[in-house]
Amino acid sequence: MLLEIRGLTSHYGRIQALKGVDLEIAEGELVALVGANGASKTTLLRTLSGVQPASGGTIRFAGDDITRASPDSRVRRGIVQVPEGRQVFGPLSVADNLRLGGYTRPAAEVAQSLETAYDMFPALKARRRQPAGTLSGGQQQMLAIARALMARPRLLLLDEPSMGLAPILVEEIFAVVTALASRGTTIFLVEQNAHGALSIADRGYVIETGAIVLADAAAALLANARVKEAYLGL
């Protein structure tokens, strides 16, 4: 297993946000986490990234206990997050946003990764000198993903990448995620769009109020009556 989470808890003051989460992701898997708004999906990702402290349990990555590791050390190990809401640096150019994503990598590697990013996202190459804040929502999401890839992640954390996008752009984003997975990138996809996420994932987890309530193959979750009723509107 690349990532193993056991009994993970996290608090905001006296409020317990994560309630003993158990979860694992094997190298090369695309795993989806679905749940309603407020189910603590983002808190789980923030705890994995190290920006939200764990109050209990363990996080193991590539066999090492990283439960108390700093956020920057997790990036250097290969855990890289695409945050909810994209959070690009609006005044900076597209190219500078990408370079910031590669700040942990050697300079020669950054130059190579830039070319790879432009090959994968031609629209970004055409706009590489534009301020990132002038891009459309879909283009900003592409930039956020490309920026994360600059760090050469072993585990890519995607937080609600389809949020606020038109349906045709949602399809485009999920196609990018599928392409990354087919290249061997290990991905943890967190989404309110349960149908979209489970349609492309290998396995899935369902989280409710900070606790994992279902875990199965993605196809099985799509066929699960409880998931259909609660998250697919069927």
C-alpha positions as CSV (number, residue, x, y, z in Angstrom):
1,M,0.0,0.0,0.0
2,L,1.2,3.5,-0.8
3,L,-1.1,5.2,1.7
4,E,-2.5,3.6,4.9
5,I,-4.7,5.5,7.3
6,R,-5.8,3.9,10.5
7,G,-8.1,5.3,13.2
8,L,-7.5,8.9,12.0
9,T,-9.1,11.7,14.0
10,S,-8.9,15.4,13.8
11,H,-10.6,18.2,15.8
12,Y,-11.4,21.9,15.3
13,G,-11.3,22.9,19.0
14,R,-13.8,20.7,20.7
15,I,-15.5,19.7,17.5
16,Q,-14.4,16.3,16.2
17,A,-14.3,16.4,12.4
18,L,-12.7,13.0,11.6
19,K,-14.0,10.1,13.6
20,G,-11.6,7.1,13.3
21,V,-11.1,7.0,9.5
22,D,-9.6,3.9,8.0
23,L,-8.6,4.1,4.4
24,E,-5.9,2.7,2.0
25,I,-4.7,3.4,-1.5
26,A,-2.4,1.1,-3.5
27,E,0.2,2.4,-5.8
28,G,-1.3,3.2,-9.2
29,E,-4.9,3.3,-8.0
30,L,-7.6,5.9,-8.6
31,V,-9.6,6.0,-5.4
32,A,-12.7,8.3,-4.9
33,L,-14.1,9.7,-1.7
34,V,-17.6,10.9,-2.0
35,G,-20.0,12.5,0.5
36,A,-22.3,15.4,1.0
37,N,-21.1,19.0,1.7
38,G,-19.9,19.2,5.3
39,A,-19.0,15.5,5.5
40,S,-15.3,16.4,6.3
41,K,-14.0,15.4,2.9
42,T,-11.7,18.5,2.7
43,T,-10.7,18.0,6.4
44,L,-9.4,14.5,5.5
45,L,-7.3,15.9,2.6
46,R,-6.0,18.7,4.7
47,T,-5.0,16.2,7.4
48,L,-3.2,14.1,4.8
49,S,-1.4,17.2,3.6
50,G,-0.4,18.2,7.1
51,V,-2.0,21.6,7.2
52,Q,-4.7,20.2,9.6
53,P,-3.2,18.4,12.6
54,A,-4.3,14.8,13.4
55,S,-5.5,14.3,16.9
56,G,-5.2,10.5,16.8
57,G,-4.6,7.6,14.6
58,T,-1.8,7.1,12.1
59,I,-1.0,8.0,8.5
60,R,1.6,5.8,6.8
61,F,3.0,6.7,3.3
62,A,5.3,4.3,1.4
63,G,5.7,2.4,4.7
64,D,6.8,5.5,6.8
65,D,4.7,7.0,9.6
66,I,4.1,10.6,8.6
67,T,1.3,11.4,11.0
68,R,3.3,14.3,12.6
69,A,5.4,15.2,9.5
70,S,5.4,18.9,8.3
71,P,3.4,19.8,5.2
72,D,6.6,20.7,3.2
73,S,8.2,17.3,4.0
74,R,5.1,15.6,2.8
75,V,5.3,17.4,-0.5
76,R,9.0,16.4,-0.8
77,R,7.9,12.8,-0.2
78,G,5.4,13.1,-3.0
79,I,2.0,14.0,-1.5
80,V,0.7,16.9,-3.5
81,Q,-2.8,18.5,-3.2
82,V,-4.9,20.4,-5.7
83,P,-7.0,22.5,-3.4
84,E,-10.7,23.1,-3.5
85,G,-11.5,26.3,-5.4
86,R,-8.3,26.0,-7.5
87,Q,-6.5,28.8,-5.5
88,V,-4.2,29.9,-8.3
89,F,-2.1,33.0,-7.8
90,G,-4.2,35.4,-9.8
91,P,-1.7,38.3,-10.4
92,L,1.1,35.9,-11.4
93,S,1.5,34.5,-14.9
94,V,0.5,31.0,-15.8
95,A,4.2,30.1,-16.2
96,D,5.1,31.5,-12.8
97,N,2.2,29.6,-11.2
98,L,3.6,26.4,-12.7
99,R,7.2,27.2,-11.5
100,L,5.9,27.7,-8.0
101,G,4.5,24.1,-8.1
102,G,8.0,22.8,-8.8
103,Y,9.7,24.7,-5.9
104,T,10.9,21.4,-4.3
105,R,12.4,20.1,-7.5
106,P,15.8,20.8,-9.1
107,A,15.9,23.6,-11.7
108,A,16.6,21.3,-14.6
109,E,13.7,19.1,-13.6
110,V,11.4,22.1,-13.4
111,A,12.2,23.1,-17.0
112,Q,11.4,19.6,-18.2
113,S,8.2,19.5,-16.2
114,L,7.1,22.8,-17.7
115,E,7.3,21.3,-21.2
116,T,5.4,18.2,-20.0
117,A,2.7,20.4,-18.6
118,Y,2.4,22.4,-21.8
119,D,2.2,19.2,-23.8
120,M,-0.6,18.0,-21.6
121,F,-2.5,21.3,-21.4
122,P,-1.9,23.2,-24.7
123,A,-4.3,26.0,-23.6
124,L,-1.9,26.8,-20.8
125,K,1.0,27.1,-23.1
126,A,-0.9,29.5,-25.3
127,R,-1.7,31.6,-22.2
128,R,1.6,31.1,-20.3
129,R,2.3,34.9,-20.1
130,Q,-1.3,35.8,-19.0
131,P,-2.1,36.5,-15.3
132,A,-3.7,33.3,-14.0
133,G,-6.6,35.3,-12.7
134,T,-7.7,36.1,-16.3
135,L,-8.2,32.5,-17.1
136,S,-11.7,30.9,-17.2
137,G,-12.7,28.6,-14.4
138,G,-12.0,25.5,-16.4
139,Q,-8.5,26.8,-17.4
140,Q,-7.8,27.7,-13.8
141,Q,-8.6,24.1,-12.8
142,M,-6.3,22.8,-15.4
143,L,-3.6,25.2,-14.1
144,A,-4.1,24.0,-10.6
145,I,-3.7,20.4,-11.7
146,A,-0.7,21.2,-13.8
147,R,0.9,23.1,-11.0
148,A,0.5,20.1,-8.7
149,L,2.1,17.8,-11.3
150,M,5.2,20.1,-11.4
151,A,6.1,18.6,-8.0
152,R,6.1,15.1,-9.6
153,P,3.6,13.6,-7.0
154,R,3.6,10.0,-6.0
155,L,0.1,10.6,-4.6
156,L,-2.1,13.4,-6.2
157,L,-4.9,14.7,-3.9
158,L,-7.7,16.3,-5.9
159,D,-10.3,18.3,-3.8
160,E,-13.6,18.9,-5.7
161,P,-12.0,19.5,-9.1
162,S,-15.4,19.7,-10.8
163,M,-16.8,22.3,-8.4
164,G,-18.4,25.3,-10.1
165,L,-17.7,24.2,-13.7
166,A,-20.2,23.7,-16.5
167,P,-21.1,20.1,-17.4
168,I,-18.9,20.0,-20.5
169,L,-15.9,21.3,-18.5
170,V,-16.6,18.7,-15.8
171,E,-16.3,16.0,-18.5
172,E,-13.0,17.5,-19.6
173,I,-11.6,17.5,-16.0
174,F,-12.6,13.9,-15.4
175,A,-11.0,13.0,-18.8
176,V,-7.8,14.6,-17.6
177,V,-8.0,12.7,-14.3
178,T,-8.5,9.4,-16.2
179,A,-5.6,10.1,-18.4
180,L,-3.3,10.8,-15.4
181,A,-4.4,7.5,-13.8
182,S,-3.7,5.7,-17.1
183,R,-0.2,7.0,-16.9
184,G,0.3,5.4,-13.5
185,T,-0.3,8.4,-11.3
186,T,-1.9,7.4,-7.9
187,I,-4.9,9.6,-7.3
188,F,-7.2,10.3,-4.4
189,L,-10.2,12.1,-5.8
190,V,-12.6,13.8,-3.4
191,E,-15.9,14.8,-5.0
192,Q,-19.5,15.8,-4.3
193,N,-20.2,14.6,-7.9
194,A,-20.5,11.0,-6.8
195,H,-21.5,9.6,-10.2
196,G,-18.7,11.3,-12.0
197,A,-16.1,10.3,-9.5
198,L,-17.2,6.7,-9.1
199,S,-17.5,6.3,-12.9
200,I,-13.8,6.7,-13.3
201,A,-12.4,5.3,-10.0
202,D,-11.1,1.8,-9.2
203,R,-12.4,1.9,-5.7
204,G,-14.5,4.2,-3.6
205,Y,-15.3,5.3,0.0
206,V,-18.4,7.1,1.3
207,I,-17.9,9.5,4.2
208,E,-20.7,10.9,6.4
209,T,-20.1,13.3,9.2
210,G,-16.4,12.4,9.5
211,A,-16.7,8.6,9.4
212,I,-16.3,6.1,6.5
213,V,-19.7,4.3,6.1
214,L,-19.1,2.4,2.9
215,A,-16.1,1.1,1.0
216,D,-16.1,-1.1,-2.1
217,A,-15.2,-1.3,-5.7
218,A,-16.4,1.8,-7.5
219,A,-18.8,-0.1,-9.8
220,A,-20.3,-1.8,-6.7
221,L,-20.9,1.6,-5.0
222,L,-22.6,2.9,-8.2
223,A,-25.0,0.0,-8.0
224,N,-25.5,0.3,-4.2
225,A,-29.1,1.2,-3.3
226,R,-28.0,3.4,-0.4
227,V,-25.5,5.3,-2.6
228,K,-28.1,5.7,-5.4
229,E,-30.6,7.2,-3.1
230,A,-28.4,9.5,-1.1
231,Y,-25.8,10.6,-3.7
232,L,-27.0,9.8,-7.2
233,G,-30.6,11.0,-6.9
234,L,-32.0,7.7,-8.1
